Amino acid sequence: CSHTPTRKKETMRGVSSLSSSSSSRRRVWLTAALSLRCQAAARGPPRRLCYGGATARRRTEQAQGQWSAIGRVSRSSVALYDLTSLGPVGYSEAMRFQSRLVQSRVANATKDGLVLVEHEAVYTLGRGATQEHVRYDPTEAGAPPLLRTERGGDVTYHGPGQLVAYPVLHLGGYRKDSHWYLRALEEVVVRTCAALGLPDAERHPEHTGVWLRGTKVAAVGVALRRWVTYHGVALNVCPSVADFDRIVPCGLHDEPVGSLQQHLGEVTLADVAPLFLAEFASVFEADLANVDVVREKRQGDDDHRRERGEDRLDALTFPANDDDA
């Protein structure tokens, strides 16, 4: 180590007034310490300062996470709010319903829930996304709305023919691991595709979502509040894939969007929803219990009524929580 003689000379000046025995012991100690420093320098910077190579690869793999079964002793109970029978529901209308459910779950006043819905055409931005990947002018007359959401991720599309699931779960009853939760939602979609005769649906090694034969068929974007989940997963069953051309979906330029219909032919949400729910129950080791939901409509023009938020979805009852999360 080229700086050793200088350090040694400076050190000896500093201890010249000490006794010879004390000076000798200190010189031995300093020589050993400097030797260790030289060895460390030869090995390179400490591992904790390394941001590339194998360390970075391991960190990436940890960030992606993986799904594994919970193996619970008894199954959880999840209330199912199936809105698909209502036809396409306005995004803001559904978010108000989800928000009330989340608030109730955070307060531990209701049990876990799963909202299943089909949306009217809308484009949404994740909480940190910009309009960089938006290819249309949402201010033009007749253009679908572009709304900001609380979920993670970039810009995406929701519309008729897409099955959207919003689980409102306290992860304390499952696994307190957000990456495990993302992989669990993907697992539900992968298994649903397999049940439909599409066993080659798969995850992407770098991106969240599910791909089928080179096209992305499901997007995942979630949020957490005190370990209660909201937002969720959107599965393209039979939407108009051309509607995704107005954006760069999820900010991925080279990842085309597809649908189950492209591989199965004629298929509807009614065909897919029961299989999706069965796989959700299996992955989360839960029993689903239907809860009736009513939709109160007000008189007046549909568009203006929705803009004023006058349509209201409401559960006849939010089931009380019987177990502490």
N, C-alpha and C positions, 0 to 999 in steps of 0.2 A: 504494500500500500504506500503510495508515494508520499503521503503526508505524515507518515509515522515518525521520521527523525525530527521534524519540526515540533510536533506535539511532545515528543519525549524531552527535547531540549528545554522547551518552555516549562514543562512540568518539573524538571530538575532544578531550574532556577527558583521555582516557587517553594521547594522543600529543602533548599540548601542550608537553612538554619536549624533543621531538625537533627537529632542525634543520628549517628551512622546506622544503628540497628533499625530505628524507625524509618529512616530514609530508604534503607534496603528493602524493608517490607513493602513500603509504598511503591517503590520502583517495580517490584515483582508484580504487585496488584495492577499497576497502570499498564505494564507490558502485556499482561494477560488480557486486560480490558481492550487495549488497542488491537491486540491480535484478533479478538472476537469481532471487533468492528470491521477489520479488514476482511475477515472471512464472510461477514454478512454483506459487505459491499461487493465482494466477488460473486455472491449468489444473486445479486440484484435486489430490487426494492422488496419490502415485506409483502406477503401475499395479500394482505388486506387492502393494499393500494393498487392491486392489479385489476384492471377493468376489461381485459381482453382475454383471448385464448380460451383455455378450458374453463377458467373461472366464469367468464361471461356466458359460456354455453350452459353451464350448470344453472346459473342465475336465470337464464331464459327458460330452461325446462321447469324450474320451480315456479316462475311467473305463470307459465301455462297451466301447471297443475295437472291432476288426473282425477278421474272419478273412481271410487270404490264403494262397495255396498256398505251401508251403515251397520247392518246386522243387529237391529234393535230387538229387544225382547218382546215388546208389544207394538203394534202398528199405531201410528198417529191418526187423528181424525181431522180431515180437511173438508171445509164447507165448499161446495161447488156452486158458483154463480155462473150458469150457462146462459149467455146473452145471445148466442148464435140464432136462436129461434126468433129473435126480434128483427132479423135482417141487419144490414149494415148500420152501425151506430156511429154517430159523430165522435171524433177523437176527444174533444173537450168534455163532452157529456160522459164518456167512459172514464176519463181521468178524474172527474169530480167524484164519480162512484168509487173508483179505486182509492182516492185520497181519504174518503170517509172510512173505508175499510182499513187502510193503513193506520190512521189515527186511532181507531178502535183497537187494532192489534198491538200497537206500541203501548197503549194504556193497559194492555192485558185484559181488555173487556170482552174480547171475542176470540174465538179459536182461529187457527190458520184457515186461509181461504185460497181459492183458485178461481180467477175470473177468466172465462173463455168468451171471446168476442170476435166479430168481423167488423172492420171499420169502413166508413165512407172514405173516399180518396183523400189522402193527406200526406204531406211530407213533413218529417220531424227532424230536428237537430238535437244532438246530444248536448249535455250541459256545457261542454268546452268546445264545441264545434263552431267553425265559421261558415260563411256561405261560399267558401272557395269551391266546393264540389256541387253547388247548385247551378243547374244549366238552364233554368227558366226564370221568368220574372213573375214572382207571386203576386205582384200588384196589378197585373193585367186583369181585365174583366174576364170572369169565368175561370181563372186559373185556380188550381187546387191550393188550399192554404199551406203555408209553411210555418210550423209552430216549434217553439223552443220547449224542450222537455228536461226532466231531471235525470234521465238515464245517462249512462256512459255511451261512448261511441260517437260516430260521425252522423251523416245524414242518411235517412232511409225513407222508404215508402210503405204506407199501409193502404189497403183498399179491398174492394170486393174480391172474393176468391182466396183470401189469405186468412189462415187460422192463427189467431193471436191469443197467447196465454199469459196472464199476469198472476203469477203465484205471489201471495202475501203470506209468507212463512216466517216464523221466528226460528232462525238457524240454530238457536240454542237447543231446539228439539231434534236437530239433524246433525249438522257438523258446522261449527263456527269457522268456516273457511270459504271466503268468497270465490276463490278459484275452483274449489271442489263444487260449489253451487253452479258455476258456469258450465263446468264439464257435465254435471248432472242434467242440466237442461238439454245440452247437446245429446246426451245419452238417450233421453226420452225421444228425441227426433230420430236418431239413428235406429232405435228399436221400432219406432212407428213405421219408418220406411221399410224395414225388414218384414214387418207384419203385412205390408202391402205388396210384398214380392220384390222389393228393391233392396237386396242385402248388401249392396256395395256403397251405400251412403257412408260417409266418413267425415272425420274431423280434418281440419287443416293444420299442418305442423306449426304455423305461425299466427294464424288469425282465428278469432272466435267465430263460431257458426258451424253449419253442416253443409257439405258439398256432395253432389251426386253426379258422377260421370262428367266431371269438369265444370259444373255450374253450381253456384251457391243457391241452395233451396231454403235455407233457414238462417235468419239473423238473430243474434242474442244481444240485448242491451238491458242492463239492470241497474238498480240503485238499492242502497241499504240505509235504513234509519234505525239505529239502536238494535242492529242485527235482524231487523224485519225487512224482508225483501219486497220490492215492487218493480214495476215494468217487467220485462220477461223475454219471451221468444215469439218470433213470427215465422210460420211455416207457409211457404208458397204452394198452395194446393192447386188452384186454377185461376190465378189472377191474370190480368193483361200484362205480360212481361214488358211490353213496350212502354208502360208507365214508368219503368225504372230508367228509361233513357233521359228523363229530365234531370237526373242527378248522376253523380258518381257514387253508387251505393257503398256506404260505409267507407268511402274514400279510397276504395280499391280499384285502380284503373284497369288492371289486367285480370279481373275475376268476374266473368259474366254471371248474370243472374238467371236462374232457371226455375222450373216448377215441376211438381209431381205429374201434372197433366201431360207434360212433354214426354214422359216415360210410360205413363199408364193409359193414355187416352182419356176418355170421359171419366172424370172423377169429381166429386163434390165435397164440400165441407162435411156434409152429413155422413159421407162414407168414411172420412178420415177421423173425425172428432172422437167417436167411441174408441178407436184404436189408440189414439193419442192419450185419452184419459186413462185407459187401461195400463199403458206403459208408464205414464206419470205415477200412477198408484204403485206400480211395481218398483220403479227407481227410487221413489221417496218413501217406500214402505208405509203407505198410508191408505186409509179407507176414505173414499169420497162420498159425501152426503149432499144431495141436491137441496138447494135453497131457492125458493121461488122469488123471482124478481119482477117488479112491475115497472112499466114505463108510463109516466104521466105526461100527456101531450097537452099543450095549450093551443088555443085557437090562433090563427094568423098564418102569415106566409112562412113556409118551412125554413128558408134560409135566415130570415130575420129572427125567427123564433130561436133557432139554434145559436145565432150570434149573441142574443141576449141571455142565453143559458136557461131558457124557460122549460126545455125538456128536462125531465129528471128521472134518472134510474134510481130505484130504491128497493132494497131487500125488504120483504115483509117483516123479517126479523133477521138480525145478525146473531147467529148462535152464540150463546155465552161460552166463555172459555172455562172448561172444567178442570184443566190442569195448569199448574204454574209452568211458564216457559223457563 
